[in-house]
């Protein structure tokens, strides 16, 4: 199942609206890179753990 990391779920000064969707490891990597490059966080195991814990399953709408 694909996962989603959504910046809108975390308060930030810049009101970031980025959402990243993909396989879990891809999303953890991309969301961590985003947190470092845009939000000024340090790339630490703790940050990656927080990102992983915040992931949600992607909601898939099925068209009939």
Biopython code that builds the backbone (N, CA, C, O; Angstrom):
import numpy as np
from Bio.PDB.StructureBuilder import StructureBuilder

atoms = [
    (1, "UNK", "N", (0.833, -1.184, 0.000)),
    (1, "UNK", "CA", (0.000, 0.000, 0.000)),
    (1, "UNK", "C", (0.877, 1.246, 0.000)),
    (1, "UNK", "O", (1.862, 1.328, 0.733)),
    (2, "UNK", "N", (0.506, 2.207, -0.827)),
    (2, "UNK", "CA", (1.247, 3.465, -0.882)),
    (2, "UNK", "C", (0.969, 4.290, 0.367)),
    (2, "UNK", "O", (-0.093, 4.179, 0.980)),
    (3, "UNK", "N", (1.944, 5.120, 0.734)),
    (3, "UNK", "CA", (1.857, 5.957, 1.928)),
    (3, "UNK", "C", (1.879, 7.426, 1.541)),
    (3, "UNK", "O", (2.313, 7.786, 0.446)),
    (4, "UNK", "N", (1.403, 8.278, 2.456)),
    (4, "UNK", "CA", (1.348, 9.715, 2.231)),
    (4, "UNK", "C", (1.954, 10.440, 3.428)),
    (4, "UNK", "O", (1.649, 10.124, 4.578)),
    (5, "UNK", "N", (2.813, 11.413, 3.145)),
    (5, "UNK", "CA", (3.293, 12.364, 4.144)),
    (5, "UNK", "C", (2.748, 13.723, 3.724)),
    (5, "UNK", "O", (2.939, 14.135, 2.580)),
    (6, "UNK", "N", (2.077, 14.421, 4.626)),
    (6, "UNK", "CA", (1.406, 15.675, 4.282)),
    (6, "UNK", "C", (1.842, 16.776, 5.242)),
    (6, "UNK", "O", (1.563, 16.714, 6.439)),
    (7, "UNK", "N", (2.523, 17.776, 4.711)),
    (7, "UNK", "CA", (3.018, 18.885, 5.544)),
    (7, "UNK", "C", (1.887, 19.668, 6.202)),
    (7, "UNK", "O", (2.097, 20.288, 7.244)),
    (8, "UNK", "N", (0.710, 19.653, 5.622)),
    (8, "UNK", "CA", (-0.402, 20.421, 6.194)),
    (8, "UNK", "C", (-0.784, 19.912, 7.585)),
    (8, "UNK", "O", (-1.463, 20.616, 8.332)),
    (9, "UNK", "N", (-0.360, 18.709, 7.936)),
    (9, "UNK", "CA", (-0.697, 18.148, 9.241)),
    (9, "UNK", "C", (0.240, 18.622, 10.342)),
    (9, "UNK", "O", (0.041, 18.292, 11.511)),
    (10, "UNK", "N", (1.259, 19.392, 9.980)),
    (10, "UNK", "CA", (2.222, 19.886, 10.963)),
    (10, "UNK", "C", (2.283, 21.402, 10.888)),
    (10, "UNK", "O", (2.425, 21.962, 9.802)),
    (11, "UNK", "N", (2.178, 22.070, 12.027)),
    (11, "UNK", "CA", (2.243, 23.532, 12.010)),
    (11, "UNK", "C", (3.611, 24.011, 11.534)),
    (11, "UNK", "O", (4.644, 23.485, 11.948)),
    (12, "UNK", "N", (3.605, 25.010, 10.666)),
    (12, "UNK", "CA", (4.865, 25.602, 10.226)),
    (12, "UNK", "C", (4.639, 27.069, 9.906)),
    (12, "UNK", "O", (3.525, 27.494, 9.603)),
    (13, "UNK", "N", (5.702, 27.817, 9.979)),
    (13, "UNK", "CA", (5.644, 29.246, 9.705)),
    (13, "UNK", "C", (5.242, 29.499, 8.253)),
    (13, "UNK", "O", (4.555, 30.477, 7.955)),
    (14, "UNK", "N", (5.670, 28.617, 7.355)),
    (14, "UNK", "CA", (5.447, 28.850, 5.928)),
    (14, "UNK", "C", (4.147, 28.249, 5.395)),
    (14, "UNK", "O", (3.864, 28.360, 4.203)),
    (15, "UNK", "N", (3.351, 27.615, 6.263)),
    (15, "UNK", "CA", (2.094, 27.001, 5.825)),
    (15, "UNK", "C", (2.290, 26.118, 4.597)),
    (15, "UNK", "O", (1.563, 26.237, 3.610)),
    (16, "UNK", "N", (3.259, 25.251, 4.669)),
    (16, "UNK", "CA", (3.594, 24.363, 3.560)),
    (16, "UNK", "C", (2.420, 23.433, 3.249)),
    (16, "UNK", "O", (1.767, 22.918, 4.157)),
    (17, "UNK", "N", (2.164, 23.227, 1.976)),
    (17, "UNK", "CA", (1.040, 22.387, 1.569)),
    (17, "UNK", "C", (1.481, 21.145, 0.798)),
    (17, "UNK", "O", (0.659, 20.492, 0.155)),
    (18, "UNK", "N", (2.765, 20.816, 0.857)),
    (18, "UNK", "CA", (3.282, 19.686, 0.104)),
    (18, "UNK", "C", (2.775, 18.365, 0.661)),
    (18, "UNK", "O", (2.749, 18.162, 1.875)),
    (19, "UNK", "N", (2.371, 17.466, -0.235)),
    (19, "UNK", "CA", (2.042, 16.091, 0.124)),
    (19, "UNK", "C", (2.891, 15.191, -0.761)),
    (19, "UNK", "O", (3.027, 15.434, -1.960)),
    (20, "UNK", "N", (3.461, 14.150, -0.164)),
    (20, "UNK", "CA", (4.324, 13.219, -0.883)),
    (20, "UNK", "C", (3.696, 11.837, -0.781)),
    (20, "UNK", "O", (3.353, 11.382, 0.310)),
    (21, "UNK", "N", (3.547, 11.174, -1.921)),
    (21, "UNK", "CA", (2.903, 9.867, -1.971)),
    (21, "UNK", "C", (3.802, 8.877, -2.682)),
    (21, "UNK", "O", (4.423, 9.210, -3.691)),
    (22, "UNK", "N", (3.875, 7.660, -2.161)),
    (22, "UNK", "CA", (4.651, 6.611, -2.807)),
    (22, "UNK", "C", (4.823, 5.432, -1.872)),
    (22, "UNK", "O", (4.134, 5.324, -0.858)),
    (23, "UNK", "N", (5.745, 4.551, -2.217)),
    (23, "UNK", "CA", (6.066, 3.437, -1.345)),
    (23, "UNK", "C", (6.720, 3.989, -0.076)),
    (23, "UNK", "O", (7.356, 5.042, -0.116)),
    (24, "UNK", "N", (6.570, 3.293, 1.034)),
    (24, "UNK", "CA", (6.985, 3.821, 2.336)),
    (24, "UNK", "C", (8.411, 4.344, 2.358)),
    (24, "UNK", "O", (8.642, 5.466, 2.810)),
    (25, "UNK", "N", (9.366, 3.568, 1.888)),
    (25, "UNK", "CA", (10.769, 4.010, 1.946)),
    (25, "UNK", "C", (11.007, 5.244, 1.081)),
    (25, "UNK", "O", (11.777, 6.127, 1.458)),
    (26, "UNK", "N", (10.350, 5.310, -0.075)),
    (26, "UNK", "CA", (10.476, 6.488, -0.946)),
    (26, "UNK", "C", (9.953, 7.733, -0.241)),
    (26, "UNK", "O", (10.573, 8.795, -0.295)),
    (27, "UNK", "N", (8.813, 7.593, 0.415)),
    (27, "UNK", "CA", (8.187, 8.734, 1.077)),
    (27, "UNK", "C", (9.022, 9.181, 2.274)),
    (27, "UNK", "O", (9.203, 10.380, 2.485)),
    (28, "UNK", "N", (9.526, 8.242, 3.052)),
    (28, "UNK", "CA", (10.376, 8.614, 4.196)),
    (28, "UNK", "C", (11.595, 9.381, 3.698)),
    (28, "UNK", "O", (11.949, 10.417, 4.261)),
    (29, "UNK", "N", (12.232, 8.886, 2.661)),
    (29, "UNK", "CA", (13.423, 9.549, 2.114)),
    (29, "UNK", "C", (13.094, 10.950, 1.589)),
    (29, "UNK", "O", (13.780, 11.916, 1.923)),
    (30, "UNK", "N", (12.045, 11.059, 0.770)),
    (30, "UNK", "CA", (11.691, 12.342, 0.166)),
    (30, "UNK", "C", (11.187, 13.338, 1.210)),
    (30, "UNK", "O", (11.527, 14.520, 1.155)),
    (31, "UNK", "N", (10.385, 12.868, 2.153)),
    (31, "UNK", "CA", (9.852, 13.764, 3.177)),
    (31, "UNK", "C", (10.967, 14.248, 4.098)),
    (31, "UNK", "O", (10.950, 15.397, 4.542)),
    (32, "UNK", "N", (11.928, 13.390, 4.387)),
    (32, "UNK", "CA", (13.069, 13.801, 5.206)),
    (32, "UNK", "C", (13.900, 14.843, 4.471)),
    (32, "UNK", "O", (14.298, 15.850, 5.056)),
    (33, "UNK", "N", (14.159, 14.603, 3.198)),
    (33, "UNK", "CA", (14.911, 15.579, 2.392)),
    (33, "UNK", "C", (14.177, 16.919, 2.347)),
    (33, "UNK", "O", (14.802, 17.977, 2.430)),
    (34, "UNK", "N", (12.855, 16.871, 2.215)),
    (34, "UNK", "CA", (12.050, 18.101, 2.201)),
    (34, "UNK", "C", (12.150, 18.814, 3.553)),
    (34, "UNK", "O", (12.341, 20.029, 3.600)),
    (35, "UNK", "N", (12.021, 18.063, 4.649)),
    (35, "UNK", "CA", (12.092, 18.666, 5.983)),
    (35, "UNK", "C", (13.434, 19.348, 6.214)),
    (35, "UNK", "O", (13.505, 20.394, 6.859)),
    (36, "UNK", "N", (14.494, 18.752, 5.685)),
    (36, "UNK", "CA", (15.842, 19.323, 5.837)),
    (36, "UNK", "C", (16.018, 20.550, 4.953)),
    (36, "UNK", "O", (16.434, 21.606, 5.429)),
    (37, "UNK", "N", (15.703, 20.413, 3.662)),
    (37, "UNK", "CA", (16.000, 21.496, 2.716)),
    (37, "UNK", "C", (15.044, 22.678, 2.812)),
    (37, "UNK", "O", (15.444, 23.816, 2.564)),
    (38, "UNK", "N", (13.795, 22.428, 3.165)),
    (38, "UNK", "CA", (12.806, 23.512, 3.190)),
    (38, "UNK", "C", (12.546, 24.020, 4.605)),
    (38, "UNK", "O", (12.427, 25.226, 4.824)),
    (39, "UNK", "N", (12.458, 23.103, 5.558)),
    (39, "UNK", "CA", (12.063, 23.492, 6.914)),
    (39, "UNK", "C", (13.239, 23.609, 7.879)),
    (39, "UNK", "O", (13.048, 23.981, 9.036)),
    (40, "UNK", "N", (14.451, 23.297, 7.422)),
    (40, "UNK", "CA", (15.644, 23.510, 8.237)),
    (40, "UNK", "C", (15.890, 22.478, 9.324)),
    (40, "UNK", "O", (16.670, 22.730, 10.242)),
    (41, "UNK", "N", (15.239, 21.317, 9.241)),
    (41, "UNK", "CA", (15.480, 20.264, 10.226)),
    (41, "UNK", "C", (16.812, 19.575, 9.934)),
    (41, "UNK", "O", (17.356, 19.691, 8.836)),
    (42, "UNK", "N", (17.325, 18.858, 10.929)),
    (42, "UNK", "CA", (18.527, 18.059, 10.751)),
    (42, "UNK", "C", (18.136, 16.640, 10.384)),
    (42, "UNK", "O", (17.189, 16.095, 10.952)),
    (43, "UNK", "N", (18.843, 16.037, 9.452)),
    (43, "UNK", "CA", (18.567, 14.654, 9.049)),
    (43, "UNK", "C", (19.132, 13.723, 10.116)),
    (43, "UNK", "O", (20.326, 13.422, 10.127)),
    (44, "UNK", "N", (18.266, 13.280, 10.999)),
    (44, "UNK", "CA", (18.667, 12.394, 12.086)),
    (44, "UNK", "C", (17.780, 11.147, 12.073)),
    (44, "UNK", "O", (16.709, 11.153, 11.466)),
    (45, "UNK", "N", (18.220, 10.089, 12.736)),
    (45, "UNK", "CA", (17.351, 8.910, 12.851)),
    (45, "UNK", "C", (16.011, 9.257, 13.517)),
    (45, "UNK", "O", (14.977, 8.676, 13.184)),
    (46, "UNK", "N", (16.040, 10.205, 14.456)),
    (46, "UNK", "CA", (14.807, 10.607, 15.133)),
    (46, "UNK", "C", (13.842, 11.279, 14.165)),
    (46, "UNK", "O", (12.637, 11.028, 14.215)),
    (47, "UNK", "N", (14.363, 12.134, 13.283)),
    (47, "UNK", "CA", (13.499, 12.780, 12.286)),
    (47, "UNK", "C", (12.888, 11.735, 11.369)),
    (47, "UNK", "O", (11.688, 11.776, 11.097)),
    (48, "UNK", "N", (13.689, 10.807, 10.893)),
    (48, "UNK", "CA", (13.172, 9.752, 10.013)),
    (48, "UNK", "C", (12.114, 8.907, 10.728)),
    (48, "UNK", "O", (11.133, 8.486, 10.116)),
    (49, "UNK", "N", (12.318, 8.663, 12.023)),
    (49, "UNK", "CA", (11.342, 7.909, 12.801)),
    (49, "UNK", "C", (10.035, 8.704, 12.917)),
    (49, "UNK", "O", (8.953, 8.129, 12.805)),
    (50, "UNK", "N", (10.128, 10.017, 13.139)),
    (50, "UNK", "CA", (8.934, 10.863, 13.223)),
    (50, "UNK", "C", (8.191, 10.882, 11.886)),
    (50, "UNK", "O", (6.964, 10.794, 11.845)),
    (51, "UNK", "N", (8.945, 10.997, 10.803)),
    (51, "UNK", "CA", (8.327, 10.985, 9.475)),
    (51, "UNK", "C", (7.598, 9.662, 9.261)),
    (51, "UNK", "O", (6.440, 9.649, 8.842)),
    (52, "UNK", "N", (8.270, 8.555, 9.547)),
    (52, "UNK", "CA", (7.670, 7.228, 9.351)),
    (52, "UNK", "C", (6.394, 7.078, 10.195)),
    (52, "UNK", "O", (5.394, 6.538, 9.722)),
    (53, "UNK", "N", (6.436, 7.555, 11.436)),
    (53, "UNK", "CA", (5.280, 7.437, 12.327)),
    (53, "UNK", "C", (4.100, 8.289, 11.858)),
    (53, "UNK", "O", (2.950, 7.990, 12.178)),
    (54, "UNK", "N", (4.382, 9.342, 11.105)),
    (54, "UNK", "CA", (3.310, 10.238, 10.664)),
    (54, "UNK", "C", (2.641, 9.795, 9.364)),
    (54, "UNK", "O", (1.621, 10.361, 8.972)),
    (55, "UNK", "N", (3.204, 8.793, 8.696)),
    (55, "UNK", "CA", (2.661, 8.375, 7.405)),
    (55, "UNK", "C", (1.260, 7.803, 7.549)),
    (55, "UNK", "O", (0.922, 7.153, 8.538)),
    (56, "UNK", "N", (0.464, 8.067, 6.531)),
    (56, "UNK", "CA", (-0.886, 7.515, 6.468)),
    (56, "UNK", "C", (-1.008, 6.707, 5.187)),
    (56, "UNK", "O", (-0.272, 6.935, 4.226)),
    (57, "UNK", "N", (-1.931, 5.769, 5.177)),
    (57, "UNK", "CA", (-2.205, 5.023, 3.957)),
    (57, "UNK", "C", (-2.862, 5.948, 2.941)),
    (57, "UNK", "O", (-3.683, 6.795, 3.296)),
    (58, "UNK", "N", (-2.495, 5.779, 1.685)),
    (58, "UNK", "CA", (-3.103, 6.572, 0.622)),
    (58, "UNK", "C", (-4.558, 6.119, 0.444)),
    (58, "UNK", "O", (-4.854, 4.925, 0.392)),
    (59, "UNK", "N", (-5.439, 7.089, 0.355)),
    (59, "UNK", "CA", (-6.839, 6.777, 0.081)),
    (59, "UNK", "C", (-7.002, 6.674, -1.425)),
    (59, "UNK", "O", (-6.687, 7.607, -2.163)),
    (60, "UNK", "N", (-7.491, 5.546, -1.864)),
    (60, "UNK", "CA", (-7.657, 5.330, -3.286)),
    (60, "UNK", "C", (-9.153, 5.276, -3.590)),
    (60, "UNK", "O", (-9.890, 4.452, -3.048)),
    (61, "UNK", "N", (-9.567, 6.162, -4.457)),
    (61, "UNK", "CA", (-10.971, 6.179, -4.867)),
    (61, "UNK", "C", (-11.127, 5.245, -6.060)),
    (61, "UNK", "O", (-10.402, 5.353, -7.049)),
    (62, "UNK", "N", (-12.055, 4.352, -5.956)),
    (62, "UNK", "CA", (-12.308, 3.443, -7.056)),
    (62, "UNK", "C", (-13.492, 3.960, -7.868)),
    (62, "UNK", "O", (-14.565, 4.231, -7.329)),
    (63, "UNK", "N", (-13.278, 4.087, -9.141)),
    (63, "UNK", "CA", (-14.343, 4.557, -10.033)),
    (63, "UNK", "C", (-15.113, 3.353, -10.552)),
    (63, "UNK", "O", (-14.530, 2.343, -10.947)),
    (64, "UNK", "N", (-16.411, 3.481, -10.544)),
    (64, "UNK", "CA", (-17.224, 2.361, -11.051)),
    (64, "UNK", "C", (-17.999, 2.796, -12.263)),
    (64, "UNK", "O", (-18.742, 2.001, -12.838)),
]
sb = StructureBuilder()
sb.init_structure("model")
sb.init_model(0)
sb.init_chain("A")
sb.init_seg("    ")
for serial, (resi, resn, name, xyz) in enumerate(atoms, 1):
    if name == "N":
        sb.init_residue(resn, " ", resi, " ")
    sb.init_atom(name, np.array(xyz, "f"), 0.0, 1.0, " ", f" {name:<3s}", serial, name[0])
structure = sb.get_structure()
